[in-house]
Amino acid sequence: MLIGEFSRRSGVSVRMLRYYERQGLLRPVRAMSGYRLYDDADLLTVRRIRVLNAAGLRLEAIRKILPCGRVGSLEFEPCAEFQDSLRRQLVELDKRISELSDNRRTLAAYLAGG
């Protein structure tokens, strides 16, 4: 399918699809005319990218772990890169949660004191 139809089916803008391609996340086949041609495997790849990105992973990490995806599924094999990326993301999330908790305590103390 061409990029316009692929954009509609994936729910991702044409601009973002081209960005994903520049970042090495998508590799559509090129027709003789130069048009990008996408298939159902590309739809699954975009779904994986969106799920992982929504979970807080950056595109750089996503690029490294996409090859760990199971064929025909949103699930991933427990490959080392995937596990390492998730561990790093959990550390980052724990740090952010701690910082937000500190901020909340500070604001609550201001309200309680004044």
N, C-alpha and C positions, 0 to 999 in steps of 0.2 A: 504494500500500500504506500501511497505517496505521503509526504510529510503532513499535509493538511488533514487528511483522513486519520493519520496516525495521531495527530494532535487531538482531534476530537475523541477518538477512541481511548486514548490514554489519559485525557484530562490535563495534559501538560501543554503549555504554549509552544508554538513553533520556535520562538526565540530560546526558550529553555531547552528544548530538544537539541537545538544547534549548539547551545552551551555545553550540554552533556557530551555531545560528540567531540567538541574541542577539548574537553577535560578527559577524554579517553574512556568515558563510561558507556557510550553507545558507539557501535560500529556498523551503521547501516550499509547495505550493499548499494553500489552505485550502478544505475542503469547506463546504457551506452550514451544516453543523452546527458548524463551527469546527475540526474535526479536521484535523490535518496529513496531507497526502497526498504520499507520496514516489514517485519513479519510478526507472528504471534510471540516468538521468542523475545523480540525486542520489547513487546508489551510487558512481558514478565520482568524483563530487566528494568524497565521504567518503574514498575510497581515496587520492585525491590529497592531501587534508589529512593523512591518516595517514602517507603516505610522506614528505611534506615536513617534517612535524613530527618524525618519527623521524630525519630527516637534520639536525635541529637548528634548523630555522626556527621562529620564533615565529608565533603565529596572526596577529598584525598584518601581518607580511610575507606570510604565506600569503594573507590576504584580498586583498592588492594584486596577487598574481601568479596567482591562480586564473583570472582572465579570459584569461590567456595559454595556457590548456590547449587542446590539440587536441581537436576533437570526436571522441568515441568512443575516446579513447586516454589513457593515463597520461602521455604525452609533452606537452611544452610548446613553443609557438612561441618563437623567440628574441627576444621582445619586451624592450624596454629595462628595464622594471621587474623582470622575471624575472632578467635578467642582473645587474642591480645588486644584487638581493637575494642572489644566489648569491655575488657578489664580496664583499659585506659578510660573509656567513656564512663564507667561506673565510678572510678576515682574522681573524675572531673565533676560528675553529678554530686557525689558526696561532698566535695569541696564547696560547690555552689549552694547546696542545702545548708551546710554549716554557716556560710556567710549570710545567707538569707535569715537563718535563725538568729544569728547575732544582730542583724539589722532589726528584726522584729522585736527582740528583747529591748534594744535601745529605744525604739519608738514607744513601746509599751511603758517603759520606765518614764519617758517624758510625759506621757498621758497620766500616769499614776501620780507623778510628782507635781503636776501643774494643772 
